[in-house]
Amino acid sequence: AARPLPERVVGIADVDLDAPLVLRPFDGVEGEPASWSVLAWLHGRPIGLADIRGTPNAQGIADDCWDALRSLIESHLAADGLPGIAGLAAGGLGGAPSAGCRERRAGLHASAPMMSIVIPTRDRAGQIVRCVELLRALDYPDFEIIVVDNSTASDETRIALGPLLAAEPRLHYFAETIPGTSRARNRGAAEARGAYTVFIDDDVWMDRGWLTEIALAFASAPGVGCVNGSILPAQLATPAQLWIEEIGGFNKGFVRREYSIADRAGLGPLFPFSAGMFGSGANMAFRTEAIRSAGGFDTDLGGGTSVSGGEDLSAFIAVLAAGWRLVYEPAAVVRHWHHREVAALRRQMKGYGRGLAAHLLKTGLDRPSLAVDFVRHAAPAVRRLTSGRIANTASAKAARTYPRSLDADWFLGLTEGFIRYAFHRARPRRRSRHDAPPRAVQ
């Protein structure tokens, strides 16, 4: 039987731990929130999420943030070379102008490598204009914005961007009329002039320091070929929006992680096949050299294809298999507006299943040595993957009000994905000259 719809609204807010603790609601709140999901900031950097119950007051916010984020706060202060604290007070921590994280950001800005931000879009003129306006306000000193219009018939996006194109020399517009998110991303990567190419969706919000955090992650260690950031909800006001978070959402936590094919210790039998552990396509960045040498995004995968997903997972595997390191940097935060309607969420769950199946089949066909190793060591993982349950460990922590029919949608998509990708791969493809980004970094 279907579970009752959750009758609650979760407020989305930020709190600055350096200042007196007051919630800053994000983009308006519908109704009366029963609780708040609060992103805490320290020294201008996001460090983690805390749940605030009931009517928030300064001391309650302090207590709940300390209970939820104590280890992250202590780690951040230690990394900045600052003394530890015994707890949070309602007045906040008072700031630290000489904090190490501030100095690292300033040092990076002094010799910042150029970054290219690519945004595929299709017939969502209002959203792409808002996205570009947010990007113009970034604190990063050297970047370009590349909008790739994947519409096949309308020039609404080009017209809407006209005033911005005239006013903003960092903004560039290109049309890729063959449908497909992968084709649009490949076009953007081909046109990119930056040493690093960052891909986002047109329906996300980002903080001014988001691009700086991505650049810092690339500079953190040699051989980093991909950086993925965290994706938090922008709104939790409907059952569908709450359910996607119960299932696991897009956020992978607030602990920074590095991944390498050469170092699999502790990563589990699904590594690297469960590439969703690395992040998602709405907030991902690549060393431009790495994504081009990998051949770009597979045009048999992603939005606009019969499998409707999996292109980001496949790209992560390709970069890892080439010997690059992948970093998940939780401080590079974007917020995403989840689908409000249940019908849209069900389509999304089917799409996730299709994309995962296509990604697994592609990896098995293209990299048989990885597939053999996976099957040899991961029989329990295979059983779990095909058990009909949504394969996301974060869901084990959820209260679970979501209907089990979403599991069935996901599994149906998984089955369809294997069949559709096999068919799609076997037939001749219509190619664009941007299917594989050809140019070297300028």
C-alpha positions in Angstrom: 0.0 0.0 0.0 1.1 3.5 -0.7 2.5 5.4 2.3 0.7 8.6 3.3 2.2 11.8 1.9 4.6 13.5 4.4 2.7 16.5 5.8 5.7 18.7 6.5 7.8 21.4 5.1 11.5 21.6 5.7 12.9 25.1 5.6 16.2 25.7 3.8 18.6 28.2 5.4 22.2 29.3 5.9 23.9 30.3 9.1 27.2 32.2 9.6 29.1 30.7 12.6 31.4 33.8 12.6 28.5 36.1 13.5 25.5 36.1 15.9 23.6 33.0 14.9 20.6 33.9 12.9 19.1 31.7 10.1 19.1 33.2 6.6 16.2 31.5 4.7 17.1 30.5 1.2 14.9 31.8 -1.7 11.7 32.0 0.3 9.9 29.4 2.4 6.5 27.9 1.8 4.3 27.3 4.8 5.5 26.8 8.3 8.6 24.6 8.4 8.5 21.8 11.0 12.3 21.8 10.9 15.2 23.5 9.0 18.0 22.1 7.0 20.8 24.6 7.7 24.1 25.0 5.9 26.7 26.3 8.3 29.5 28.6 7.1 32.8 29.3 8.8 35.3 31.9 7.6 33.2 32.3 4.4 33.3 28.6 3.6 30.5 26.0 3.9 31.4 23.2 6.3 28.3 21.1 6.9 24.6 20.6 7.4 22.6 20.7 10.7 18.9 20.0 11.4 17.2 22.7 13.5 13.9 21.5 15.1 11.0 23.7 16.1 11.1 27.5 16.2 14.8 28.5 15.8 16.4 30.8 18.4 20.1 31.8 18.6 21.1 29.4 21.4 19.1 26.6 20.0 20.8 27.1 16.6 24.2 27.1 18.4 23.4 23.9 20.3 22.1 22.0 17.3 25.0 23.1 15.0 27.5 22.1 17.7 25.9 18.7 18.1 25.8 18.0 14.4 29.0 19.7 13.2 31.4 19.5 16.1 34.0 17.3 14.4 33.8 19.4 11.2 34.2 22.7 13.1 37.1 21.3 15.0 38.8 20.0 11.8 38.3 23.3 10.1 39.8 25.3 12.9 42.8 22.9 13.2 43.4 23.1 9.4 43.4 26.9 9.7 45.9 26.8 12.5 43.4 28.2 15.1 42.8 27.0 18.7 40.0 24.7 19.4 36.7 25.7 21.1 34.6 24.0 23.8 31.3 24.8 22.1 29.2 27.4 20.2 27.6 30.4 21.8 24.7 32.3 20.4 27.0 35.2 19.5 29.1 33.0 17.1 32.8 32.7 16.9 33.6 36.3 16.0 35.5 35.6 12.7 39.2 35.2 12.1 40.6 37.5 9.4 43.9 35.5 9.4 42.3 32.1 9.0 44.3 29.7 6.8 41.4 29.1 4.5 41.1 32.8 3.8 44.8 33.0 3.0 44.6 30.0 0.7 41.8 31.6 -1.2 43.7 34.9 -1.5 46.9 33.0 -2.6 45.0 31.1 -5.3 43.4 34.3 -6.6 46.8 35.9 -7.0 47.7 33.4 -9.7 44.4 31.9 -10.7 44.2 29.6 -13.7 41.5 30.3 -16.2 38.3 28.3 -15.7 35.6 27.7 -18.3 32.0 27.2 -17.1 29.8 25.2 -19.5 26.0 25.3 -19.2 23.9 23.2 -21.5 20.3 24.5 -21.8 17.2 23.7 -23.8 14.1 26.0 -24.0 14.5 27.4 -20.4 15.3 31.0 -21.1 14.4 32.3 -17.7 16.5 29.8 -15.9 19.6 30.3 -18.0 19.4 34.1 -17.6 19.2 33.7 -13.8 22.1 31.2 -13.8 24.3 33.5 -15.8 23.5 36.4 -13.5 24.7 34.3 -10.6 27.9 33.4 -12.3 28.7 37.0 -13.1 28.9 37.6 -9.3 31.5 34.9 -8.6 34.6 36.0 -6.7 37.0 34.1 -9.0 39.2 36.4 -11.0 39.6 34.6 -14.4 36.7 32.6 -15.9 34.5 32.5 -18.9 30.8 31.3 -19.2 29.9 29.2 -22.2 26.1 28.6 -22.8 25.3 25.8 -25.2 21.8 26.1 -26.6 20.5 22.6 -27.4 17.2 23.7 -28.7 16.4 22.4 -32.2 13.7 24.9 -33.1 13.5 28.0 -30.8 15.8 31.0 -30.6 14.2 32.1 -27.3 17.4 31.4 -25.4 19.6 33.4 -27.7 17.2 36.4 -27.6 16.9 36.2 -23.8 20.7 36.2 -23.4 21.1 39.1 -25.9 21.5 41.9 -23.3 23.9 39.9 -21.3 26.0 39.0 -24.3 26.3 42.7 -25.1 27.2 43.6 -21.5 29.4 40.6 -20.4 32.6 39.9 -22.4 33.1 36.7 -20.5 29.8 35.2 -21.8 29.8 33.2 -25.0 26.8 31.6 -26.7 26.9 28.5 -29.0 24.2 26.4 -30.6 24.3 22.6 -30.8 21.2 21.7 -32.7 21.6 17.9 -32.5 19.7 17.0 -29.3 21.5 15.5 -26.3 23.1 16.7 -23.1 26.4 15.0 -24.0 26.6 16.7 -27.4 26.0 20.0 -25.7 28.7 19.4 -23.1 31.1 18.2 -25.8 30.5 21.4 -27.7 31.2 23.4 -24.6 34.4 21.5 -23.9 35.5 22.0 -27.5 35.1 25.8 -27.2 36.6 26.1 -23.7 39.8 28.1 -23.4 40.4 27.4 -19.7 42.8 24.9 -18.1 39.7 23.5 -16.3 36.2 23.0 -17.6 33.3 23.1 -15.2 29.9 21.8 -16.0 26.7 22.8 -14.3 22.9 22.5 -15.0 21.0 25.6 -15.7 18.7 25.2 -12.7 21.3 25.5 -9.9 22.3 28.3 -7.5 25.9 28.8 -6.5 27.7 30.8 -3.9 30.2 33.5 -4.9 33.1 31.3 -3.7 31.9 28.1 -5.4 34.4 28.3 -8.3 37.3 29.2 -6.0 36.6 25.9 -4.0 36.8 23.9 -7.2 40.1 25.5 -8.2 41.5 24.9 -4.8 40.6 21.2 -5.1 42.4 20.9 -8.4 45.5 22.6 -6.8 45.4 20.4 -3.7 47.3 17.4 -5.1 49.1 16.4 -8.3 47.3 14.5 -10.9 43.7 15.7 -10.1 41.7 15.3 -13.3 38.2 15.7 -12.0 36.6 17.6 -9.1 32.9 17.2 -8.0 31.1 19.4 -5.6 28.1 18.8 -3.3 24.5 19.4 -4.5 22.0 20.5 -1.9 18.3 21.0 -2.2 17.1 24.5 -2.8 13.6 23.7 -1.6 11.9 20.9 0.4 8.2 21.9 0.2 6.5 19.0 -1.5 6.4 15.2 -1.0 8.4 14.6 -4.2 11.1 17.0 -3.0 11.3 15.4 0.4 11.3 11.9 -1.0 14.3 12.5 -3.3 16.3 13.5 -0.2 15.1 10.4 1.7 16.3 8.2 -1.1 19.7 9.8 -0.8 19.5 13.0 -2.8 22.6 14.3 -4.6 24.8 15.3 -1.7 27.7 13.0 -0.8 28.4 14.4 2.6 30.8 17.1 3.9 34.0 15.0 4.2 36.5 15.7 1.4 37.5 12.5 -0.5 40.0 11.5 -3.1 39.7 8.5 -5.4 42.2 6.7 -7.6 42.1 3.4 -9.6 45.5 2.7 -8.1 44.3 3.0 -4.5 41.1 1.1 -3.9 41.6 0.3 -0.2 38.4 0.8 1.8 36.3 1.9 -1.2 34.2 -1.3 -1.3 33.5 -3.9 -4.0 31.3 -1.6 -6.1 34.3 0.8 -6.8 34.6 2.2 -9.4 31.4 1.0 -11.0 29.1 2.8 -8.5 30.4 6.1 -9.9 27.5 7.9 -8.2 29.6 7.9 -5.1 31.8 10.5 -6.8 29.1 13.2 -7.4 26.7 14.2 -10.1 26.7 16.0 -13.4 25.0 19.2 -12.1 28.3 20.1 -10.4 31.4 18.6 -11.9 34.7 19.9 -13.3 37.5 18.4 -15.3 41.0 19.3 -16.2 40.3 20.2 -19.8 43.1 18.0 -21.0 41.6 15.0 -19.2 38.1 15.3 -20.5 39.3 15.8 -24.0 41.7 13.0 -24.0 38.9 10.8 -22.6 36.9 11.6 -25.8 34.4 13.8 -24.0 30.9 12.6 -23.0 29.5 9.5 -24.6 26.7 10.7 -26.9 24.9 7.4 -26.5 24.3 8.4 -22.9 22.6 11.4 -21.1 19.6 13.5 -21.6 18.1 13.4 -25.1 19.0 9.7 -25.6 16.9 6.6 -25.0 18.7 5.9 -21.7 18.4 9.6 -20.5 21.4 9.4 -18.1 24.7 7.9 -17.1 27.0 10.2 -19.1 28.5 11.8 -16.0 29.2 8.4 -14.4 30.9 7.2 -17.6 33.1 10.3 -17.8 34.2 9.9 -14.2 35.3 6.3 -14.9 37.1 7.3 -18.1 39.1 9.9 -16.3 39.9 7.6 -13.4 40.9 4.8 -15.8 43.3 7.2 -17.5 45.2 7.5 -14.3 43.9 10.8 -13.0 42.7 11.4 -9.5 39.1 12.4 -8.7 38.3 14.7 -5.7 35.0 15.2 -4.1 35.1 18.7 -2.6 32.0 19.3 -0.4 32.7 23.0 0.0 32.0 23.6 -3.7 28.2 23.8 -3.1 25.4 24.3 -5.5 21.7 24.2 -4.7 19.3 22.4 -7.0 15.5 22.8 -7.4 14.2 19.2 -7.2 11.0 18.2 -9.1 7.9 19.3 -7.2 5.5 16.7 -8.6 5.5 13.0 -7.9 5.0 12.1 -11.6 8.2 13.9 -12.5 10.0 12.2 -9.7 8.9 8.8 -10.9 10.2 9.6 -14.4 13.4 10.7 -12.8 13.8 7.4 -10.9 13.4 5.5 -14.1 16.0 7.7 -15.7 18.4 7.0 -12.9 18.0 3.3 -13.4 18.4 3.5 -17.1 21.5 5.7 -16.8 23.1 3.4 -14.3 22.5 0.3 -16.4 23.8 1.9 -19.5 26.9 3.1 -17.6 27.6 -0.4 -16.3 27.1 -2.0 -19.7 29.3 0.6 -21.4 32.1 0.2 -18.8 31.9 -3.6 -19.1 32.2 -3.4 -22.9 34.9 -0.7 -23.0 36.9 -1.9 -20.0 36.6 -5.7 -19.7 39.5 -5.9 -17.2 37.5 -3.8 -14.8 34.4 -5.8 -15.4 36.2 -9.1 -14.7 37.6 -7.8 -11.5 34.2 -6.5 -10.4 32.5 -9.8 -11.0 35.3 -11.7 -9.3 35.1 -9.8 -6.1 31.7 -8.3 -5.9 29.0 -11.0 -6.0 27.2 -9.6 -2.9 27.3 -6.2 -4.5 25.8 -7.5 -7.7 23.0 -9.1 -5.8 22.3 -5.8 -4.0 22.4 -3.9 -7.2 19.7 -6.1 -8.8 17.6 -6.6 -5.7 14.9 -4.1 -6.7 16.0 -1.7 -4.0 17.3 1.8 -4.8 21.1 1.3 -4.5 21.9 4.2 -2.2 23.3 3.6 1.3 22.2 7.1 2.4 18.6 5.9 2.2 19.2 3.5 5.1 19.4 6.5 7.4 16.1 8.1 6.1 12.8 7.9 7.9 11.4 6.5 4.7 8.0 7.9 3.9 8.6 7.5 0.2 6.5 4.9 -1.6 8.1 1.6 -2.5 6.8 2.1 -6.0 9.8 4.4 -6.6 12.0 1.4 -6.0 10.0 -0.4 -8.7 10.4 2.6 -11.1 14.2 2.5 -10.5 14.4 -1.2 -11.2 12.2 -1.0 -14.3 14.6 1.7 -15.5 17.6 -0.5 -14.8 16.1 -3.3 -16.9 15.2 -0.9 -19.7 18.6 0.7 -19.6 20.5 -2.5 -20.4 18.3 -3.2 -23.4 18.1 0.4 -24.7 21.9 1.0 -24.4 22.7 -2.2 -26.2 20.4 -1.3 -29.1 21.6 2.3 -29.1 25.2 1.2 -29.2 24.7 -1.3 -32.0 23.0 1.1 -34.5 24.7 3.8 -36.6 24.8 7.1 -34.9 24.2 10.6 -36.2 27.4 12.4 -35.3 28.3 16.0 -34.6 31.7 17.4 -35.1 31.7 18.1 -31.4 31.1 14.5 -30.3 34.7 14.3 -29.2 36.4 17.6 -28.2 39.5 17.8 -30.5 41.4 20.9 -29.5 44.3 21.3 -27.1 44.1 23.8 -24.3 45.0 27.2 -25.6 
